[in-house]
């Protein structure tokens, strides 16, 4: 097999994933086409029409395809590895379709559901409260059957389970996510490690690949469109032009003092002692 590191493979996602070896990637981030039917637009956004791909499959076909892709990703991910899967709730003739419908049928362990607060709604009709969020599913491949996994460092865990940043505004791709999203996913898991392998099976304009490169990792993308591959390669070539966004995300991953450090300093022991005294003195009632 030819070298696929720091490359964008042109082709169908499921087909090209099947060519990759077991235990290939350490982590991945992606956002697949949402199967919105192309014509289902909101007042504030244009139709989502991809170059050289369709987004209007039957729901059964779409979910079966996503399960197959996710299971291939599971195979090529190392034990203890992680994958972040960005998707959203959808409605079809009033029926809500939740990503859990197919995620629970994959081989992955679902560690957390993260809410991405996009801050703006794509559709401002009143059938439902304006939907401003998407979901990011943190998927894990357990090592030695350990479903708990490794604990995040405090500077990453403090990001909380609700992430607030606007969608990408300056990108010709019809559905890009912002650079902060894959930066946060990758950096929170790998921290300051270098030269791990990051994969995005729907690499689009290359946002995940750009994040990987800026963090010092190898990357592999899969994309069916020559147009989007050219966009991604141009961004990777001129990655320094997006350094301000990178720096802004890195500045958020800072904690002055961890819980463990405060505990060792006796802060919580003192706090608990005071609480016990207050309870004894009747300062807290029913």
C-alpha positions as CSV (number, residue, x, y, z in Angstrom):
1,X,0.0,0.0,0.0
2,X,1.3,3.4,-0.9
3,X,2.1,6.0,1.8
4,X,-1.1,7.7,3.0
5,X,0.3,9.9,5.7
6,X,0.0,13.6,5.1
7,X,-2.1,12.9,2.0
8,X,-5.6,13.4,0.8
9,X,-6.9,10.2,-0.8
10,X,-9.4,10.8,-3.6
11,X,-12.3,8.3,-3.6
12,X,-15.4,7.0,-2.0
13,X,-15.1,7.0,1.8
14,X,-16.1,3.4,2.6
15,X,-14.1,2.0,-0.3
16,X,-10.9,3.9,0.6
17,X,-11.2,3.1,4.3
18,X,-11.3,-0.6,3.5
19,X,-7.8,-0.3,2.0
20,X,-6.3,1.1,5.2
21,X,-4.6,-1.3,7.7
22,X,-5.8,-2.1,11.2
23,X,-4.6,0.1,14.0
24,X,-3.7,2.9,11.5
25,X,-5.0,6.0,13.3
26,X,-4.8,7.4,16.8
27,X,-7.8,9.8,16.5
28,X,-10.2,11.1,14.0
29,X,-12.7,14.0,13.5
30,X,-15.3,14.3,10.9
31,X,-18.7,15.6,9.9
32,X,-20.4,13.5,7.2
33,X,-23.0,14.8,4.8
34,X,-26.2,15.0,6.9
35,X,-28.6,13.5,4.2
36,X,-30.6,16.7,4.3
37,X,-32.0,16.0,0.8
38,X,-30.3,19.0,-0.7
39,X,-33.6,20.9,-1.2
40,X,-34.3,21.1,2.6
41,X,-32.8,24.5,3.3
42,X,-33.6,27.1,5.9
43,X,-34.3,30.8,5.4
44,X,-30.8,31.7,6.5
45,X,-28.8,29.2,4.6
46,X,-28.5,28.1,1.0
47,X,-29.1,24.6,-0.2
48,X,-26.4,22.1,0.8
49,X,-25.2,20.7,-2.5
50,X,-21.9,19.0,-2.6
51,X,-19.5,18.8,-5.5
52,X,-19.4,15.3,-7.0
53,X,-21.6,13.8,-4.3
54,X,-25.3,13.5,-3.4
55,X,-27.0,14.2,0.0
56,X,-30.4,12.7,-0.8
57,X,-30.3,9.0,-0.1
58,X,-33.1,7.0,1.6
59,X,-32.8,7.2,5.3
60,X,-32.3,3.4,5.5
61,X,-29.5,3.5,3.0
62,X,-27.9,6.5,4.7
63,X,-27.8,5.0,8.2
64,X,-26.5,1.7,6.9
65,X,-23.7,3.5,5.1
66,X,-22.8,5.5,8.2
67,X,-22.7,2.3,10.3
68,X,-20.4,0.7,7.8
69,X,-18.1,3.7,7.6
70,X,-17.9,4.0,11.4
71,X,-17.2,0.3,11.8
72,X,-14.3,0.6,9.3
73,X,-13.0,3.6,11.3
74,X,-13.2,1.4,14.4
75,X,-11.1,-1.2,12.7
76,X,-8.4,1.2,11.6
77,X,-8.2,3.0,15.0
78,X,-5.7,1.8,17.6
79,X,-7.0,0.4,20.9
80,X,-7.5,3.2,23.3
81,X,-8.1,5.5,20.3
82,X,-10.8,8.0,19.8
83,X,-13.1,9.5,17.1
84,X,-15.2,12.6,17.2
85,X,-18.3,12.5,15.0
86,X,-20.2,15.8,14.3
87,X,-23.9,15.4,13.4
88,X,-27.2,17.0,14.1
89,X,-30.9,16.2,14.8
90,X,-33.0,16.1,11.7
91,X,-36.7,15.9,11.0
92,X,-38.6,14.1,8.2
93,X,-42.3,14.9,7.9
94,X,-42.4,15.7,11.6
95,X,-40.4,12.6,12.8
96,X,-37.2,13.4,14.6
97,X,-34.2,11.4,13.5
98,X,-31.5,11.2,16.1
99,X,-27.9,10.1,15.4
100,X,-28.1,7.7,18.3
101,X,-30.3,5.6,16.0
102,X,-27.3,4.4,14.1
103,X,-24.4,5.1,16.5
104,X,-25.7,2.5,19.0
105,X,-25.5,-0.1,16.2
106,X,-21.8,0.5,15.6
107,X,-18.8,-1.1,17.4
108,X,-17.8,2.1,19.2
109,X,-18.3,2.9,22.8
110,X,-20.0,6.3,23.2
111,X,-18.1,8.3,25.8
112,X,-19.9,11.6,25.7
113,X,-22.4,13.6,23.7
114,X,-21.1,17.2,23.3
115,X,-23.4,20.1,22.4
116,X,-22.0,22.5,19.8
117,X,-23.9,25.8,20.3
118,X,-23.5,27.4,16.9
119,X,-25.2,30.6,18.0
120,X,-27.4,30.9,14.9
121,X,-30.3,29.0,13.5
122,X,-30.5,27.7,10.0
123,X,-34.3,27.7,9.9
124,X,-36.4,30.4,11.5
125,X,-39.8,28.9,11.0
126,X,-41.9,28.2,14.2
127,X,-42.5,24.5,13.9
128,X,-39.9,24.1,16.6
129,X,-37.8,26.3,18.8
130,X,-35.0,27.6,16.6
131,X,-32.4,24.9,16.4
132,X,-28.9,26.4,17.1
133,X,-27.1,23.3,18.2
134,X,-25.4,20.3,16.6
135,X,-23.9,17.3,18.4
136,X,-20.4,16.0,18.6
137,X,-20.1,12.4,19.7
138,X,-16.9,11.3,21.4
139,X,-16.4,7.7,20.4
140,X,-13.9,5.4,22.0
141,X,-12.2,2.1,21.1
142,X,-11.6,0.6,24.6
143,X,-8.2,-0.8,25.5
144,X,-8.3,-4.1,27.5
145,X,-12.1,-3.7,27.8
146,X,-11.6,-0.5,29.9
147,X,-14.7,1.6,29.1
148,X,-13.7,4.4,31.5
149,X,-10.6,5.3,29.6
150,X,-7.9,7.8,30.4
151,X,-8.8,10.9,32.4
152,X,-8.5,14.3,30.6
153,X,-6.1,16.9,32.0
154,X,-7.9,19.7,33.8
155,X,-7.0,22.3,31.2
156,X,-9.0,20.2,28.6
157,X,-11.8,19.0,30.8
158,X,-12.8,22.6,31.7
159,X,-14.0,23.1,28.1
160,X,-17.2,21.6,29.4
161,X,-19.7,19.6,27.4
162,X,-21.2,22.6,25.6
163,X,-18.9,24.2,23.0
164,X,-19.8,27.7,21.8
165,X,-18.4,29.0,18.6
166,X,-19.9,30.3,15.3
167,X,-19.9,28.2,12.1
168,X,-17.1,28.9,9.6
169,X,-18.0,32.0,7.7
170,X,-15.1,32.3,5.1
171,X,-15.2,29.0,3.4
172,X,-16.5,28.0,-0.1
173,X,-17.4,24.5,1.1
174,X,-21.2,24.2,1.6
175,X,-20.9,22.8,5.2
176,X,-17.6,23.3,6.9
177,X,-17.1,23.3,10.6
178,X,-14.8,25.9,12.2
179,X,-11.1,25.2,12.9
180,X,-11.7,25.4,16.7
181,X,-13.8,22.2,16.6
182,X,-11.1,19.7,15.4
183,X,-8.4,21.6,17.3
184,X,-10.3,21.1,20.6
185,X,-11.0,17.5,19.9
186,X,-7.4,16.6,18.9
187,X,-5.6,18.7,21.5
188,X,-7.8,17.6,24.4
189,X,-7.0,14.0,23.8
190,X,-3.4,14.1,22.6
191,X,-2.3,17.2,24.5
192,X,1.4,17.9,23.6
193,X,2.1,14.6,22.0
194,X,3.5,14.9,18.4
195,X,3.4,12.8,15.3
196,X,0.2,10.8,16.1
197,X,-2.0,10.0,13.1
198,X,-5.3,11.9,12.6
199,X,-7.9,10.8,10.1
200,X,-10.9,12.5,8.5
201,X,-12.9,10.3,6.2
202,X,-15.0,13.2,4.8
203,X,-12.2,15.7,4.7
204,X,-14.0,18.4,2.6
205,X,-12.0,21.7,2.7
206,X,-9.4,20.1,5.0
207,X,-10.3,21.7,8.4
208,X,-9.4,18.5,10.4
209,X,-6.2,18.0,8.4
210,X,-5.2,21.6,9.0
211,X,-5.8,21.2,12.8
212,X,-3.7,18.1,12.8
213,X,-0.8,19.8,10.9
214,X,-0.9,22.8,13.2
215,X,-0.7,20.6,16.3
216,X,2.3,18.6,14.9
217,X,0.5,15.4,13.8
218,X,0.4,13.4,10.7
219,X,-3.0,13.3,8.9
220,X,-4.9,11.3,6.3
221,X,-8.0,12.6,4.5
222,X,-10.5,11.0,2.2
223,X,-12.4,13.1,-0.2
224,X,-14.3,12.4,-3.4
225,X,-14.2,15.9,-4.9
226,X,-11.2,17.3,-6.8
227,X,-12.5,20.8,-6.0
228,X,-12.5,20.2,-2.3
229,X,-9.1,18.5,-2.4
230,X,-7.7,21.5,-4.1
231,X,-9.2,23.8,-1.4
232,X,-7.8,21.6,1.3
233,X,-4.3,21.5,-0.2
234,X,-4.2,25.2,-0.6
235,X,-5.2,25.7,3.1
236,X,-2.5,23.2,4.2
237,X,0.0,25.1,2.1
238,X,-0.9,28.5,3.7
239,X,-1.7,27.2,7.2
240,X,0.0,30.1,8.9
241,X,-2.8,32.4,7.6
242,X,-5.1,30.7,10.2
243,X,-2.6,31.0,13.1
244,X,-4.8,33.5,15.0
245,X,-7.7,31.0,15.3
246,X,-5.2,28.4,16.4
247,X,-3.7,30.7,19.1
248,X,-7.2,31.7,20.3
249,X,-8.2,28.0,20.9
250,X,-4.9,27.2,22.6
251,X,-5.3,30.1,25.0
252,X,-8.5,28.5,26.3
253,X,-6.8,25.4,27.5
254,X,-5.3,26.9,30.7
255,X,-6.0,26.2,34.3
256,X,-4.2,28.1,37.1
257,X,-4.6,25.3,39.7
258,X,-5.9,21.8,39.3
259,X,-8.4,20.1,41.7
260,X,-5.6,17.8,42.8
261,X,-3.3,20.7,43.6
262,X,-6.0,22.5,45.5
263,X,-6.8,19.3,47.4
264,X,-3.1,18.8,48.3
265,X,-3.0,22.4,49.5
266,X,-5.8,21.6,51.9
267,X,-8.4,23.9,50.3
268,X,-11.2,21.3,50.2
269,X,-10.4,19.9,53.7
270,X,-10.8,23.4,55.1
271,X,-13.9,23.9,53.1
272,X,-15.5,20.7,54.3
273,X,-14.6,21.4,57.9
274,X,-16.4,24.8,57.6
275,X,-19.4,23.1,56.1
276,X,-19.6,20.6,58.9
277,X,-19.4,23.4,61.5
278,X,-22.2,25.3,59.8
279,X,-24.4,22.2,59.8
280,X,-23.7,21.6,63.5
281,X,-24.6,25.2,64.3
282,X,-27.9,24.8,62.4
283,X,-27.1,27.3,59.6
284,X,-28.6,24.9,57.0
285,X,-32.2,23.9,57.5
286,X,-34.8,21.9,55.7
